[in-house]
Amino acid sequence: MRLHLVVTLAAALLLEPAPPQSIVMTRVFPQPGQIGLFVADADGSGERPLIAPADIDYDAAWSPDGESIVFTSERNGSADLYRVNADGTGLERLTDDPAYDDQAAFAPDGKRLVFVSTRTDGTAGLFTLDLVTHATKQVRSGAAGDFRPSWSPDGHWIAFSSDRMSDFPFSHGRWERLQVAEIYIVHPDGSGLKRLTPHGDFCGSPKWTTDSKRLVAYCSTAEQTLDNRRSAPEHPQDTRIVAIDIESGTISPLPVGHGINFNASPLAGSLIGYIRKDGPERGIQYSDGRRGPAGDIRSASWSPDGKRVVFHKRVTFQRRPWVKTFSRDRQYELALVGGGPAFSPTGDRYAVVGAATNAKGAGIRIGIAGTDSTRLIYRDSTRNILGPQWSPNGNRIVFGIGVFDAFFNGFHGVFLKPGDRAEGGAQVAMIDADGSGYREVTSGPSNSAFPSMSPDGRRIVYRTFGPDGDGLRVLDLEMHKITAIAGGYANFPLWSPRGDLIMFSRQEGGYYEICTIKPDGSGFKQLTHSRGNDAHMAWSPDGEYIVFASSRRGFKDEVIYTDAPQPYGEIFVMRFDGTDVRQLTDNQWEEGTPAWRPTGKP
């Protein structure tokens, strides 16, 4: 009997699923509660929340009969579509898919929606949804990004913006990608695809006039999409609000005010309502000079009679140090923390980079895993900390220290020639885990950063740019000997917990890819081969897996709405040899710098 019980118990234990792995990451914007939905009279009076905020609600669209509003919410995990009565009652969930569903627009009869989803191949495509049966149907297939659809009043066309012709060019002197997009129309059954605007710059958010003969959209240069995606653009250049004739293709400017204007909508007569993103006049404005609701508004939809407007905007918010978030894969639990997290060997503490003041003074904060407790342990008011990592015994933290304009000074730090990456030099330093015992272990004019210790604690691998050469270096702490193991543009090196490999990201063929190399410089292997940037890696505690951020799925939305430098970063996991790739996040926000918690505790 006892033997039978033991065997039964052992079998039950074998069948019991392993506890989920715990991974943390950084999201630039937003955290739950940082944006919300509001409804107001068109002139801004009577503003109130549309619905009690639960997580992140955005991108609302008013129904043709004015009775209901469809919007996107992450209140139950992934971004899904919901419907609510115009008075905020009767909440109904419309989609339930782990993929990203967003940017819904009604058919003229109010019986269907067109929306953006990643449910087929991971890229943002167009789908329709029957509001009675909840059946979905893809409009068109193809690995591209389609955004902000709008159904013509006569029901014959769907207009949208798309980056299907883009090769995602780098912005001037930076690693962020520009958004190149054009306006297209297509029949709801997917036939008759037609491009209406020229390739090379950006046009987006098309909206139909009542006669279905013209579209209203906003346009800018491709380079301008970098600054315009910021929450507060530093170098505002006027966007153009234009009308596009469907038959002739003629593009005509419309008379609106100055500023970064977008989300333009035709209203009664020749009136245009739109959002201004920059300056003290930011908020909803009208082409006749009137003002609507004010503030950091990001999308707006007017009731059919034009008397009311529903919109989402940024709200006053206190960021929390540790917030659980949705994961597509139940084997992994995710949480949002501060920038560049790294766990101690026991997993009870983690180090992050604290905020800088006027582009200087970003220090090291130590947090207690799973709590809101953090404290500053080290700061240099004249320089910044970058890429902290723990020693294998948990007694010390190694990091880069320098100005690092490219990371901490907005888009001011640019790389126009190879020497620019030195940025005046930076060093690898270390401190004790309590913040004492500061010392620098490198010297010279090169920019040395992103250090990682070998499992035995005797060596450090780091990347360097500058007069002493570019690439990966290994520093023997006892012999004070530095060995070059890889040249060229290499970044984010991390020593495997097993000690046999060093992984890093390098630029290959215009994209950043993840590679591994042995500590002696042999055995180079490229693990990823994607159309996008793969970087921000971290090892699993046993060295079997790698978690990383990737832009391989492309943009999910027009960047002006997202307030993020790179609004397409998703988190993936793969084996150490590049196989068995799994996607953990799927949204339009920028997420990066993941770290794997050693204990696996939630």
N, C-alpha and C positions, 0 to 999 in steps of 0.2 A: 504493500500500500504506500509506504513512504517513498519507494523508488518511483512509483507511478506519479505521485504528487510532484516530486522533483522534476521528472521529465515533463509533466504538464506545465509547470511553472517556467521551466527553461524554454519550452516552445512558445509560451505566451510572451516571454520577454523578447524572443527573436522576432515575433510578429509585431510587437509594439514599435511604432515609428520613432525614429531618433528625434530628440528635441531639435527645434529649429536653430540654425546658426544665427548669430547676431552681428549685423553690419550697420555701422553708422556712416553718415555722409553729410555733406554740406549742401544746402540749397540757398542760392542767392536771394530768391524771392518767389513766392510768399510762403510764410508759415500759416497755419490755421489761425483765422481771425484777423489776418492782415488786409484782406479785401472783403467787400460785402456788396449785396445788392440793395439798391434804393429806388424809390419811385417818387416823382415830384410833378407838379404842374410844369408846363414847358418853360415858364419864366423862372423856375427855380423855387417858387413858393411851395409850401406844404410838403417839404421833403420828409420822407420817413423810410425806415427799412421795409423792404418788400416782404421779407420773411426772417424769422429769427435765425441768426447765423449759427451754423453747426460746425463748419469746417472752412471750406473755401468755395464760395459761390460767385459765378461770373458769367459773362456773355449771354445776356437775356435777349429774347426776341418776342415782340408783341404779336398776338394772333390777329388775323385779318378781321375778325368780328369784335376785337377789343375785349373779349371776355377772359382770356387767359394769357399766360406768359410762360414760355419755355426757357430754361436756363441750364447751365452746366454746374454741377456740384461734385465735390470730392468728399461729401459727408459720409458716404458709405464705402470709401476706399478709392477706387479708380475714378477718373473723370467720366461721369455719366450724365445723360439728359434727364431733366425733371420738368414737370408741368405744374403750375399753380394758378389758381384763380387770380384775377387782377387785384383783388383785395388781400391777397396773401394766404387765403384759405385753400383747403383741398389739395394738399401736396400729393403728387403722383410721380412715381419713378417710371421712366419710359424705356431706358436701356439698362442692361445689367451685364456688362462684359468687362473683363480685366483690361481690355485695350482702352485707348484714349478716345472718348466721344465728346465732341465740342462743336461750337460755332453753328448752331442750328438756325435755319430760316424756314418759314412756312411756305407751302404751296398756296396759290391764291384762293383755293377753296377751303383752306384750313384743315384738310383731311390728311395731309402728308407733310413731312419735314425733309429737307435736305440738310445733311450735316457732315462734318469731318470726322473720320475715324481711322485708326491704325489697325483695325481688327483683321485685315487680310495679310499684309506683308510687313507690317511695322511702320510703313510710311503713311503720311497723312493723305487719305483719299476721300472721295465723295461717295456718300451713301444716301439712300432715301429710307424713310421710316413711315409705315402706315400707322396712324395714330389710333386706329381701332384694333387691328390685329397685332400691332407691334412688330410686324415682319419687316426685315431690312433687306435692301438690295443695293449692290454696288453699281454706281453709275459708270465708272470707268476703272480699268486696272492699269497698273504701271508704276514702277518704282520712282515716284516723284512726290513733291509736296503740293497739295491743293488746299487752298485756304478761303475762308470768308465767302461762302456761296450765297447767292441771292436768286430767288425764283421770279421769273418775269410775270407781270400781272395777267398776261394772256395765257400763261401756263406752258408756253412752247419752249422756253429756254431756261437754263441755269447759268448764271454768270459767276465767275470765281477768279481768284488770282492763283498763279502756279509758278513754281520754280523748275518745271520739267525740262527746261533748256539750260539750266545753270550748272556750272562745274564748281560752285561754292568757292569763289575766289577769296584769297586772304585780303583783309583790309590793309590799308597803307601802313607798312612797317609793323604789323601786328600778326598775331596768330588767330584772332577771331575772324570768322567768315562773314563776308558781305551777303546780303540777301538780294538776289537778282530775281525778279518775278514780273510776269506779264498778265494781262487780263485776257481771259478766254470765255467763250460761251459754248454750251453743249446742250443737246436735247436731253430731257430727263431719262430717256432710254439709253443714253451713252453715245448716240450717233451725232454726226454733224459738228464735230469739234472744230472750233475756229478761233485763231488768235487775233486779238484786236489791237494790241499795243506792241511797239517794236521791242526787240530783245536788247539787253545790255544794261538797263537801269531798273527801276522799280515802279510798278503801279499796283494798287491793291484796293480791297474792300469795295467792289463794285455794287452799286444799288440802282435799281431800275426806276425810270420815270413811269408815270401812270399809263402812258400810251405804249409801253414796251418797245419804243423805238430808240431810246438812248439810255446810256449808263452814266452815272456820276461816280467818280473815283478820285483817289489822291495819288500823286506821283512824286518821286524824288530821284536824285542820282543814287546809284548803288552805294557809293562811298558814304553818302549821307545816312544810310541805314544803320551805320555803326553808332553814331552819336544819338540818333533819334530813338534808339532802343533803350537809352538810359532813362531812369525815373525823372531826372532833371538834366536835360541836354545842356552841355556847356557851350556849344558852338551852334546855336540854332540858325538854320537856314530855312527859309520859307519852303514848305511843300507846295505843290500845285493841286488845286481842286479843278478837275476837268470834266467835261461832258464828252462822251464817245458815241458817235452815231453808228448804230449797228449795221446799217445798210452800206454806207459809204466808207466807214472807218475813220471819218474825220474826227480829230481830237481838238477840242476848243477849250480855252481857259474860262473858268467861271469867276465872277467878281466876288471874292471873299477877302477877309482881312489878312494881315500878315501873321506869320507864326508857323509852328509845326502843327498843321491842321490835318486831321484824318477822320475816318468813320463818317464821311459825308453822306447825308440822306436827303433826297428830294422830299419836300413837304408841299403844302398847298400852294398853288400858283407856281411861281418861280423861286420860292423860298428854299434855301438849303440850310439844314442844321448840321453841325459838325462839332468835333472836339478839338480844342487847342491844348497841346501838351506842355508848352514852355511858358515861362514868365509868370508874372503876378495875375494875368488875365486867364490863366489856365482853367479849363472847364468847358461847358457847352456854350457855343455861340451860334449866331444866325447871320445869314448873308445880308440881312437888312440892318445889321449893327446891334441888334438886341442881344442880351445875355441870358443864359439859362443857369442851371445849377453849376456851382463853382467847385473847384478842387481837383484832385488828381484822379480824374475820371478816365476810364480806359475803353469802355464800349457803351453805346447808347442805342436805344430803339424807341421810336415814337409810337403812340397809340394811333389807330387809323384816322382819328379826327385831328391829330396833331396837338391835342391839348395837354397830353401827359407824356412823360418820358421815363423809361426804366433804364438804369445804368449800374455799372459796378465801378467802384473806386477804392483807392488806398485809404485806410483809416488809421487813426492813432493806435499804436500797437507797442507792446512790450515783448521783445523777443525772449523766448525761453531757451535755456541751454540744451535741453534734451526733450525731443518731441517724437513720439512714435508716429510712423507713417506707413502708407500702404505698400505692400510687396505683391507682385504678380505670382511669386513662387512661395508656397507655404513652407518650404524648407528653410526660408530665410526671413528673419524679422529685421525690419529697418527702422532707424531713428534718425532724426535731423539734429545735428549738433553744430558747433562753431567751425571755423575754417581750418582745414588741414589737420584733422584729428589723427592721433596715434595712441594706441593702448599700451599700458604697462604690461609686462609679461603675465601678471596675474589677472588682468582684465578688470580690476576694480577701479582703476583710474585711467584717465586719458588726458593727453596734452593737446591743446589747440592754440592757434595764433589769435591773440587778442586784437582789438580794433586799434588802428592808427589814428593820430590826430594831425591833420594837415600833412598827410602822407609820411609821417615819421612816428616812431615810438610803438610800433606793433610788438607786443611782448608775448610771453608764454603764460597761458592760463592752464591750471590743472582742474579737471572736473571729476566728480564722483559718478561713476557709471550709473545710469538709470535715474539720476536725480537732477535737480536744478542747482546743485551746489558746485560753484567754481570759484577759484581764487587766483589772482595774479602772483606768479612767483619770480618773474624776471622781466625787466624792461630796460631798454636803452633809449632815451628820449631823442637821440640823434640818428638812430638807425632802426631797422626793422628785423624781426625774426621771421624765418621762413623754413618750413619743412621740419618740425621737430620730430625726433624718433627716440625711443627709449633704448638704453643698453640692455643686453640680454638678461642681466641680473636685476634690472629695475632700479639701480642706484643712481644712474645718470641719464641725462637727456642731451643728445647731440642735435645741432641745428645750424642753419646758415644765418649769418648776420651781415647786413649791408643795407644800402638804400633801397634796392630792388624797385626802381620806379615802374618797371613793367607790370608789377603786381599791385603796388600800393598807391600809385599816382594816376588813377584813372586811365585814360587813353593817351596820356602825355608822353609816356615812355615808348619810343618807337625805335625800330631796328631797321635802319636804311642801309647799313654796311656792316660787315662782320664785327668790326671793333666796337660797335654800339652795344653789343651784348655784355661787355665788361662792366658797364654802368659805374665806373669809378672803383670797381673792386668790391669783393665780399669775401668773408672768411668762414671756415667751418669752426664752430666753437662747441663747448660743452659746459654743462653745469651739473651740480648734484641735484637730486630729485626734489630737494627742498628749496632750490633757487640759489644756493651758495656755491662757492668754489668756481666761479667763472674763469674759463681760460680758452684761448684760441689755439687751435692745433694746426692751422695753415697760415701762410703769410704771402705777401706779394700783391701785384697789381691785378691779378685775374679775379673773375667772379666765381667763387667756389661756394656751392650750396647743395642742398638736398642730400645730406650725409645719411648713411645707414651702416650700422655696426655688424660685423660678422658674428655668428652665433657664439664663438668663443670670446668675443669682446676684445680681440687683439688688433683688428684691422677695421678701417672705415673706407667704404666706397662713397664717392661723391662725384658730382659733375662740375666741370669748370669751363669758362669761356675767357678768352683774353690773350695777352702777350705770351703766356706760357703754353699756349695751345688749347684746343677745344677737345672735349670728350670726357671719358670716365677715368678717374684716378683711384688707386687703392693706396691708402696710407697705413703703413705698419706703425702702430703707436709705440712699440718698444724700440724698434730700430730707427724710427723717424725717417723711414724710406718711403718715397712716393713712386708708384709704378703706373704707367699709362696702360690701360687694357682695351680702350676703344677710342677712336677719334671721331671727328665730325660733330654734328649737332645731336647730342644725347642728353636726356633729362630724366629726372625722377628715378634714379637708381635705387634698388632695394635688394638687400641680401636675403636669400631664401633662408627660412628657419632651419633647413637641413644643411645649409652651408655649401651646397654644390653648384648653385646658380646665382647670378645677379640679373634681375630684370630691369629694363629701362625702356623709355620711349624715345624714338628718333624719327626724324623726318625722312620719309621715303616716297619719292615720286609725287610730291606735293601734299602728302598726308602724313599725319603722325601715327606710327605703328608701334606695337609693343613687341619687344625683342628680349631674348635672354642670351647670356654669355657666361662662360665659366670664369671663376675668379682669376685664373691665369691668362685670360684674354682669348682662349680658344673656344671652339664649339658655338660660334654665333648662330642664332636661329631667330627668324622673324615669325612671331606667333599670329599676328593679325594681318589681314590684307583687305581692309574695308575702305569704302568711299566716305572717308570722314576722319576725324581725329580720335585716336585711341590713346588714352593717357590716364594719369591719376591712379596708379595701380596700388594694390596692397596684397600681401600674401595671406593665405589662410594659416592658422597656427601650425598646421602640420606640413605646410609647404606643398600640398597637393593641388590647391586651387589658387586662382588669382581673381580678385575683384577689381573692376576698372570702370572708368567713365568713357562713353563713346558717343560720337555724333553720327554714327553710321546710318541712323534712321532719318536724318535730315531734319529740317525745320518742321514744326507742327503748326505754326501760326505765323502771321505777319509780325515781325519783331517789334514793331512800335507798341504793341499791346502788352508785351511781356516784361518790360523793365529789367531785362537780364542781358549781360554781355554776350552770352552764348545760349540762347533759349532752345537748346536741343540736346543737352547732355543727359544721357540715360546711363543707368548702372547695370553692368553685366557681370556674370561670373563665368569662368572657364577653367578647364584643367590646366596644369602647369605647362603642358605641351601644346596648348592652343585649341584643344578639342572640347566637345561638350559645352558649347556656349549657351548660356541661359540669360534671358533678360529679366531684370528685377523691377525696374521702374518704366513707366510709359506715360509721359505728360509733356506739357509745353514749357516747363520750367528748367532752369539750368541747375543741374545737380552734378557734384563732382567730389573729389578728394575722399573716397570711401576708405574705411578702416574696418578690419575684421577683429571682433572682440574675442580674445583667447578662450574665455570661459564658456562662450555660447549662451550665457544667461540673458533673459529678456531685459 
